[in-house]
Amino acid sequence: MRVGLVAQRDNHRAVSLACAIADDLQSAGVTVAIDRTTREAFEAGAWPDDAASETPQGIDVEDLSGCDLAVSVGGDGTFLFAARGIGSTPIMGVNLGEVGFLNAVPPGRAVEAVRTEVDDIRETGSASVRPMHRLCAEGDGWGLPPALNEVVVQGPQRGHGRGLDVAVRVDGSVYTDGHADGVLVATTTGSTAYNLSEGGPLVHPGVDGLLVTEMCAEAVMPPLVVDTDATVSVRVENADRAIAISDGRIQQSVTPPAEVSLATAETPVNLAGPQLDFFAALDKLDS
């Protein structure tokens, strides 16, 4: 059995916890692999001298896709980084105290929770997972990596007198048409992220849907929730350039007039481990 580990970059607490998880798993006969950045942190002195086992192998995060389980230690950004690379491999998130909507395991229970999941996989042959939809965006000759939270289509700059003209269609029917900073299309997993800050709806993770929210539109339409089988298209005009952004990190420049098509990806993220207490996590938003 093989477990992959990814720790939050430049976070000593995350790396130390990843060391404890790795050492415990290896002492139980589990093969552990870590991404190259985590390996560098281990080599820089994080791996304890009194560890019961050897420092795990460091590989590209994409190669962790061959593991039976992946574990992300850190915040939601670390989880998104790991999830982009591992495809359909089951992933468990360990939260280090942030809001952590993607990370259900508290640090004090991390070693125990990972070992429990490993024992269950050994007994049943596979992890019990909860699929989370991802969102694909593509245009003429390009496509972005699937987003777990959201895809934003916007002008090169935001603010009064800037933006661009957008026309949003759902399965070919016009939903809104006018000037705006941009349009945000989110999964329900991403409802608590950028979507919420733009005035989009808060959606329980047990509800399937795609969320469509205009960003600072001149003629505002209310946010819209559509079926996950729907195709949302965003046509952009009257700007020198537009940008499509996946999960706030990976960008694609678009030259208007152009159309960006968004739809649910074929392969979801498979979330493993204990279930998140959604309402407890919401309470952290106010703290």
Summary of the structure (lengths in Angstrom):
residues: 287
radius of gyration: 20.4
end to end distance: 39.8
largest distance: 63.6
contacts: 989
relative contact order: 0.15
helix: 28%
strand: 34%
